């Protein structure tokens, strides 16, 4: 439970850093949560969006792949939205991979 509290606190701090324009601090906090395998979608969503805006497609793809790994492991989760979120991340990954393929041509 204590680890979940720490991860939730990181997400809340990340939100505040984003609001104040400190994207580097927000990224660091969200990256720490995905490194821990956080099972909520917030850090994955935010990092994918941030990296897309920064045109860091390889980082966006890495984050989406990690989200798919985490949400794919938890298919039997008690969360009702688990499969919906998994599908969303899979769709976003395909779009990011397509953008990378177009950009590399």
N, C-alpha and C positions, 0 to 999 in steps of 0.2 A: 504493500500500500504506500509506503514511504517513497518508493521510486516513482509511482504514478503521480504523487503530489509534486515531486520535483519536476517531472516532465510537464505537468499541467502548468506549473509556475513558469517554466521556460516558455511555453506557448504564450502565456499572458504577457510576459516580458517582451517576447518577440513582437506581439501585436503593438505594444506601446512603442517599441523601437521603430517599427514600420511607420506608425503615426507621426513620430517625430522626425522621420526621414533618415534614420540611422539604419540603413539596410544591411551593412556589414555585421552589426551586432545581432540583428534579427536573423540573418542567415546563420551565424554561429550557433545561436540557440536552437533553431529548427534543425540544423545539421546534427547537433548533439542528440536531439530526440530521435531522429531517424537512425542514427548510429545505435541507439538503445532499442530500436525496433518498436517504437511507440505504436500502439494499435488503434489510434484515432487518426482521422484523415487530415487534421489541420496542418501539421508541419509539411506533409507531402504536397498538399494543395498549394500552400503559400510558396514553398520553394519552387515548385514547378512554374507557378505564375511569375515569380521574381526572375527566375532564370530565363524564362521565355522573353520577358520584357528586356532583359539584359543581353539577349541573343546568345546565351550560353547553352546551346542546344544539347551538347554532350552532358552537361550537368542536369539539365531538365530530364533527359532520357534516363540518366542514372537514378534520379529521384523517383521517377515513375516506375522504373523496374523494381526498385526497393519497395515501393508501395504495393505493387502487385505481389511481390514475394510475401510481404507481411499479411496482406489481406487474403491472399490465397491459402496461407497456412491456417487461417482462422475461419475457414468456411463453416465450421460447426459452431461458431460463436453464437452467443445468446443475442447478439445485436441483430436487429431486423434488417438493417441497411447494409450488412456486410457484403452480400453479393452485388448489390446495386453499386456500391463504392468500388468494388473490384472491377466491375464492367466499365465504370467510368474511367478508372485509371488505365485500363487496357485500351479503351478508345483514344484517350489522350496520348498514350504511348505511340499508337499507330500514326496519329497525326504528326507527332514530333518526329518520328522516323521518316515519314514522307517529306516533311520540311527539310530534314537533313539531307535526304537523297536529292531533292531539288536544288538545294544550296550547293551541293558538291558537284553539280553538273555545270 
